[in-house]
């Protein structure tokens, strides 16, 4: 998870949840997120909770990580008890999960199945850097039960990859898609980033078309965000690189949307396109629709029945707590019904299915009507009781959502 979490209140050592929170657990889909905090190198734009070997220091090792994750999964079972339904989605993120051997990822997945059970149609995803896998390792992941893989392509242009400090070469992501297909992965996603310093309109179009030509059934396209404390932010502050331009970013988004739509892909969330309903990322939909999930690993966030907590960030601190048999949670917050409603508005408005007008207060309904008049929300959908962003509205999603929640 990027950035620093709020302060929250202390997490109980036994991780206990209240009965009211557990009672909400069985009503909606339940997922598991596994954070693997290791990277071979640090990308200049990244402020995620990840560590290279040099940054880890003593007391933590990727070699022991699978055992720690398995231990936390067992701890989760003891906290949730019989209330937890079978796991419908598992998502390995990072970091670079595929820096761990496929056998280690398989051990963690087997622990989820052993402790909670996997739903018959469970979606099991791992992120991967293109240079952290080959056809053999992808075959091992598929055989272990992984059903979906997401490659961090970001760009297909050499100088853009260099600015982003990406270590793979152009064409490697496309090769990975071909290998994944050959090994039986039905669902393959590519991540792209637009707005990198020095990226031209032609560069971006090349990346979009290269991604489509690879044949994924899902593409995510994110605007580059310059996060404070990153190497990229320092380079921009020193004048070595130009800051991203908002107008150019909007042009990049529209160009990508045109290309994806022409290729038969549809947006289902502001930054995500899929070739059909079955290709949308179900784990991310769980986040966006207020589902429950347990986050395993350093810095991982969890949400169950309105209780949200986050683990200690450093792998050494995480290892110490898990090894001691206590909650690795650093702190938590208990969301009120009003806070949960605000979050539903913020998240569902970003979806193609939109936000229910009934969720809005009087001021929010007025803002929704204004958005319709301004062409930022769909008039027919509003008449049917939903706020659905138009294409211009997607460009201004944050501002529209802010008005809806005032």
matplotlib code that plots the C-alpha trace (Angstrom):
import matplotlib.pyplot as plt

x = [0.0, 1.4, 2.0, 1.7, -1.4, -3.3, -2.4, -5.4, -5.7, -3.5, -4.2, -4.9, -2.1, -4.6, -6.1, -9.6, -12.6, -16.0, -19.0, -20.7, -17.8, -17.6, -21.3, -20.8, -18.1, -20.3, -22.6, -20.3, -17.3, -14.1, -10.6, -7.0, -4.2, -0.6, 2.0, 5.4, 7.7, 10.8, 12.1, 15.4, 15.7, 13.5, 11.7, 12.2, 8.4, 7.5, 6.6, 5.1, 6.2, 9.0, 12.6, 15.7, 18.2, 20.4, 17.4, 16.4, 19.2, 19.4, 16.6, 14.6, 15.0, 13.0, 14.0, 11.9, 9.0, 6.7, 6.8, 5.9, 3.0, 1.7, 1.9, -0.1, -2.7, -3.1, -3.4, -6.2, -8.0, -7.9, -9.2, -12.0, -13.0, -16.0, -17.4, -15.2, -16.6, -14.4, -11.9, -13.2, -10.1, -6.4, -4.1, -0.3, 1.0, 4.2, 6.9, 7.6, 5.9, 7.6, 11.0, 10.0, 10.3, 7.0, 7.2, 7.1, 4.0, 2.4, 3.0, 1.3, -1.7, -2.0, -2.1, -5.0, -6.9, -6.0, -7.1, -10.1, -10.9, -10.8, -14.2, -14.7, -14.3, -11.7, -9.6, -5.9, -3.7, -0.1, 1.6, 4.9, 7.7, 8.4, 12.0, 11.2, 9.5, 10.1, 7.9, 8.9, 8.1, 4.8, 3.9, 4.7, 2.4, -0.4, 0.0, -0.1, -3.5, -2.9, -5.6, -4.6, -1.4, -0.7, 2.5, 4.0, 4.7, 4.4, 5.8, 7.2, 9.6, 13.2, 13.7, 10.4, 11.3, 14.7, 13.0, 10.8, 13.8, 12.2, 14.7, 13.0, 13.5, 10.9, 9.1, 9.7, 6.1, 4.6, 6.8, 5.5, 1.9, 2.6, 4.3, 1.4, -1.1, 1.0, 1.0, -2.8, -3.5, -6.9, -6.7, -3.7, -3.4, -0.9, -0.2, 0.7, 1.8, 1.3, 2.7, 6.4, 8.8, 9.9, 7.1, 5.6, 2.1, 3.6, 5.5, 2.3, 0.4, 3.2, 2.9, -0.9, -0.9, 2.0, 0.0, -3.1, -1.1, 0.1, -3.5, -4.2, -7.9, -7.3, -5.3, -4.8, -3.6, -2.5, -1.4, 2.0, 1.9, 5.0, 5.1, 7.2, 10.3, 10.8, 13.8, 11.6, 10.3, 13.9, 14.9, 12.0, 12.7, 16.3, 15.1, 16.6, 13.1, 9.9, 6.9, 3.9, 1.5, -2.2, -3.4, -1.1, -2.2, -5.8, -4.9, -3.1, -6.1, -8.5, -6.1, -5.8, -9.6, -10.1, -7.6, -9.0, -12.6, -11.7, -10.1, -13.3, -12.3, -14.6, -13.8, -15.2, -13.3, -11.7, -8.2, -9.2, -10.4, -11.4, -12.5, -15.6, -17.3, -15.3, -12.1, -12.6, -10.3, -12.7, -10.3, -10.1, -13.9, -14.0, -12.1, -14.2, -17.6, -16.9, -15.9, -14.0, -10.4, -7.4, -4.1, -1.0, 2.5, 4.4, 2.3, -0.7, -4.2, -7.3, -11.0, -13.6, -17.1, -16.2, -12.9, -9.8, -6.2, -2.7, 0.4, 3.8, 5.7, 9.2, 9.8, 12.0, 9.3, 6.7, 8.8, 9.3, 5.6, 4.5, 7.2, 6.0, 2.5, 0.9, -0.9, 1.4, -1.2, 0.3, -3.0, -6.7, -9.7, -13.4, -15.5, -18.8, -21.8, -21.4, -17.7, -18.6, -21.3, -18.7, -16.3, -19.0, -19.7, -16.0, -15.3, -18.5, -18.6, -15.3, -17.1, -18.9, -21.9, -21.8, -23.0, -26.6, -28.2, -29.9, -26.4, -26.1, -27.2, -29.1, -26.0, -24.6, -27.8, -27.6, -24.0, -25.0, -27.6, -25.0, -22.7, -25.4, -26.0, -22.2, -21.9, -19.9, -22.5, -24.9, -28.4, -30.2, -28.4, -29.2, -32.9, -32.6, -31.1, -27.4, -24.5, -22.4, -19.4, -19.3, -15.9, -15.3, -16.4, -13.8, -11.1, -12.5, -13.5, -11.8, -13.5, -16.9, -16.6, -15.4, -18.6, -20.8, -19.4, -19.6]
y = [0.0, 3.4, 6.2, 6.1, 4.9, 7.0, 6.8, 4.8, 3.1, 0.3, -3.1, -5.8, -8.3, -11.1, -9.3, -9.8, -8.4, -7.6, -9.9, -7.3, -7.1, -10.9, -11.1, -9.0, -11.4, -14.1, -11.8, -10.7, -12.0, -12.5, -12.2, -12.5, -10.1, -11.2, -8.5, -9.6, -6.6, -7.5, -5.9, -6.4, -2.7, 0.3, 2.2, 5.9, 6.7, 4.1, 4.8, 1.4, -0.5, -2.5, -3.2, -4.2, -6.5, -3.5, -1.7, -4.7, -4.7, -7.5, -9.5, -10.1, -12.3, -13.3, -16.9, -17.1, -15.1, -17.9, -19.4, -16.1, -15.6, -19.1, -18.3, -15.1, -17.0, -19.4, -16.4, -15.0, -18.3, -18.1, -14.5, -15.0, -18.4, -20.1, -16.8, -16.6, -18.0, -19.7, -17.3, -16.1, -14.1, -14.2, -11.5, -11.5, -8.0, -6.1, -5.5, -8.3, -11.5, -13.5, -12.8, -15.6, -19.1, -20.4, -23.2, -20.5, -18.8, -22.2, -22.9, -19.7, -20.4, -23.9, -22.4, -20.2, -23.2, -25.3, -22.8, -21.2, -23.2, -21.7, -21.2, -23.5, -20.5, -18.6, -16.0, -16.3, -13.5, -12.6, -9.5, -10.0, -7.9, -9.1, -9.9, -11.9, -14.8, -17.2, -19.8, -22.5, -20.5, -19.4, -23.0, -23.8, -21.0, -22.2, -25.8, -24.4, -23.0, -19.4, -18.4, -14.8, -12.9, -9.2, -8.0, -4.6, -3.5, 0.3, 1.2, -0.4, 2.5, 2.3, 5.9, 5.9, 2.6, 4.2, 7.3, 5.0, 2.9, -0.2, -3.0, -5.0, -4.4, -3.4, -6.5, -8.6, -8.0, -9.1, -12.3, -12.9, -12.8, -15.3, -17.6, -17.2, -18.1, -21.1, -22.3, -22.1, -18.7, -17.6, -14.2, -12.0, -8.3, -5.6, -2.4, 0.8, 4.2, 7.4, 10.9, 10.0, 12.9, 12.9, 10.6, 11.9, 11.2, 8.8, 7.0, 6.5, 5.3, 2.8, 1.4, 1.1, -0.6, -2.9, -3.9, -4.6, -6.6, -8.9, -10.1, -9.6, -9.6, -6.8, -3.6, -1.0, 2.4, 4.8, 8.4, 8.9, 10.4, 12.0, 11.0, 13.0, 11.2, 9.3, 9.5, 10.8, 13.7, 14.6, 14.6, 16.8, 19.2, 19.6, 20.4, 17.2, 16.1, 18.0, 17.5, 15.7, 18.0, 17.7, 18.5, 16.0, 13.4, 13.9, 13.5, 10.3, 8.9, 9.7, 8.2, 5.0, 4.8, 5.2, 2.4, 0.1, 0.6, 0.1, -3.2, -4.4, -3.6, -1.7, 0.4, -0.9, 1.3, 4.7, 3.2, -0.4, -2.0, -5.6, -7.6, -8.9, -9.2, -12.4, -10.5, -7.8, -8.2, -9.7, -9.0, -5.3, -5.3, -6.6, -3.5, -1.1, -2.6, -2.7, -6.4, -8.0, -9.1, -10.0, -8.5, -10.7, -9.3, -6.2, -3.0, -5.0, -3.5, -5.5, -4.8, -6.9, -5.7, -2.1, -2.7, -1.7, -2.3, -2.3, -4.3, -3.0, -1.9, -3.2, -6.9, -7.3, -5.9, -8.0, -11.2, -10.5, -10.2, -13.1, -15.3, -14.3, -15.4, -11.9, -9.7, -8.0, -5.2, -1.8, 0.0, 0.0, 2.2, 1.3, 2.9, 4.5, 3.9, 7.4, 6.8, 3.6, 5.4, 8.0, 5.3, 3.6, 6.8, 7.5, 4.0, 3.0, 6.3, 5.3, 2.2, 1.9, 0.7, 3.9, 5.0, 4.7, 8.2, 6.9, 6.9, 10.7, 13.4, 16.4, 18.3, 15.3, 14.9, 18.5, 18.0, 14.9, 16.9, 19.5, 16.9, 15.7, 19.3, 19.8, 16.5, 14.8, 12.2, 10.2, 11.7, 8.4, 6.6, 9.5, 9.2, 5.5, 6.3, 6.0, 8.4, 7.1, 9.1, 10.1, 10.1, 13.8, 12.9, 10.2, 12.9, 14.9, 11.9, 13.2, 16.6, 15.0, 12.6, 15.3, 17.3, 14.2, 13.6, 17.2]
z = [0.0, -0.9, 1.6, 5.3, 7.1, 9.6, 13.3, 14.4, 17.8, 19.1, 17.8, 20.4, 20.7, 20.0, 17.0, 18.3, 16.5, 18.0, 17.4, 15.3, 12.9, 12.7, 12.1, 8.9, 7.6, 6.0, 4.1, 1.3, -0.6, 1.4, 0.0, 1.0, 0.0, 0.4, 0.3, -0.8, 0.1, -1.9, -5.1, -7.0, -7.6, -6.5, -9.3, -9.1, -8.8, -6.2, -2.6, -1.9, 1.2, -0.6, 0.1, -1.9, -0.3, 0.6, 2.3, 4.4, 6.8, 9.4, 10.9, 7.7, 4.7, 1.7, 2.3, 5.5, 4.2, 3.1, 6.6, 8.1, 5.7, 6.5, 10.2, 9.8, 7.7, 10.7, 13.0, 10.8, 11.1, 14.9, 14.9, 12.4, 13.6, 11.9, 10.7, 7.6, 4.4, 1.8, 0.1, -3.2, -4.3, -3.5, -4.7, -4.3, -4.7, -3.9, -4.3, -6.7, -5.6, -8.3, -6.7, -4.4, -5.9, -7.4, -4.7, -1.9, -3.5, -3.8, -0.1, 0.9, -1.4, 0.0, 3.5, 2.5, 1.1, 4.2, 6.7, 5.0, 1.8, -1.6, -3.3, -6.3, -8.7, -6.7, -8.6, -7.7, -9.0, -8.7, -9.9, -11.7, -13.2, -16.7, -15.9, -12.8, -14.6, -17.5, -19.1, -16.7, -13.6, -15.1, -15.7, -12.1, -10.9, -13.1, -11.8, -8.2, -8.8, -9.9, -12.4, -13.2, -13.7, -13.9, -15.6, -14.8, -18.4, -17.8, -21.3, -24.4, -25.1, -24.0, -22.8, -20.9, -19.1, -18.2, -16.7, -14.6, -13.6, -14.9, -15.4, -18.2, -21.9, -24.5, -25.7, -22.6, -21.2, -24.5, -24.4, -20.9, -22.0, -24.7, -22.2, -19.7, -22.4, -23.4, -19.8, -19.5, -18.0, -19.2, -17.5, -18.2, -17.4, -18.3, -16.3, -18.1, -16.7, -18.7, -18.2, -17.6, -18.2, -21.8, -23.0, -26.3, -27.6, -30.1, -27.3, -25.4, -28.4, -29.2, -25.6, -25.8, -29.2, -28.1, -25.0, -27.1, -29.6, -26.8, -26.3, -22.6, -21.5, -19.0, -19.0, -16.3, -17.2, -14.5, -14.5, -13.1, -9.6, -8.4, -4.7, -2.2, -1.0, -4.2, -6.5, -9.3, -7.1, -6.3, -9.9, -10.8, -7.9, -9.1, -12.6, -14.2, -15.4, -16.2, -14.0, -15.6, -17.4, -16.5, -20.0, -21.6, -19.0, -20.0, -23.7, -22.9, -21.1, -23.9, -26.5, -24.5, -24.0, -27.8, -28.5, -25.9, -26.9, -30.6, -29.6, -27.9, -24.3, -21.9, -18.9, -15.7, -13.3, -14.2, -14.7, -15.8, -19.0, -19.6, -22.6, -20.8, -17.4, -16.7, -17.3, -14.6, -11.6, -9.0, -6.1, -6.9, -7.3, -3.8, -2.6, -4.6, -3.5, 0.3, 0.6, 3.4, 3.2, 5.3, 4.3, 5.0, 5.2, 6.2, 5.8, 4.5, 5.2, 6.2, 6.4, 8.1, 8.9, 9.3, 11.2, 9.3, 10.4, 9.0, 9.8, 10.9, 7.8, 8.1, 7.4, 10.5, 12.8, 11.1, 11.5, 15.2, 15.9, 13.8, 15.3, 18.8, 17.9, 18.3, 15.8, 13.3, 13.3, 14.0, 14.5, 13.5, 13.1, 13.5, 10.7, 11.6, 9.3, 8.0, 7.2, 5.4, 3.4, 2.3, 1.2, -0.8, -2.6, -3.3, -4.6, -6.5, -8.4, -10.0, -11.4, -14.7, -12.7, -10.7, -7.3, -6.1, -5.8, -2.6, -0.9, -1.3, 1.0, -0.1, -1.1, -2.9, -4.9, -5.9, -6.9, -8.9, -10.8, -11.5, -12.8, -15.2, -16.4, -16.9, -19.0, -16.3, -15.3, -17.5, -17.7, -18.3, -15.5, -13.1, -14.0, -13.1, -9.7, -10.3, -10.8, -13.7, -15.0, -18.6, -20.4, -19.5, -16.0, -15.7, -16.4, -13.4, -11.3, -8.1, -8.3, -9.0, -6.1, -3.8, -4.6, -4.1, -0.6, 0.7]

ax = plt.figure().add_subplot(projection="3d")
ax.plot(x, y, z, "-o")
ax.set_aspect("equal")
plt.show()
